[in-house]
Amino acid sequence: QTKDHSVPQAMAAAGDIREEDIRFHEDRNRLLRTLGKEGDLRPTILEAPTQIEPGDAFLLCTDGFWEYVFESEMEADLGAAHGPEQWLEKMEDRLMARVGKGHDNYSALGIRIASTKAS
């Protein structure tokens, strides 16, 4: 799980709140950095590369998604899915069962690293 540029994430990094408090924090939608705003872009770049292996999966999603689908459920749905599309469908089913009218919009992109076969 990566770190975002939200107010509660910064508070957790400073030790003011616990990581598990981020999901329901009242300022969870307040961002300190965003894409598309005017001015200098200040991306966070990891110091060391991340090793990616066949079978690894990535989920890029908005707060309107991860607020309702917990990490343990994401992992369970990944294990039961035959590919990224089915993984996303399983998680979306969970989300839709939990949201009410006026729900925030959401976006999600799932990626699974395929194994390479040498010829």
Beta strands, then each sheet from edge to edge (+ up, - down):
strand 1: 57-61
strand 2: 108-112
sheet 1: 1+ 2-
end
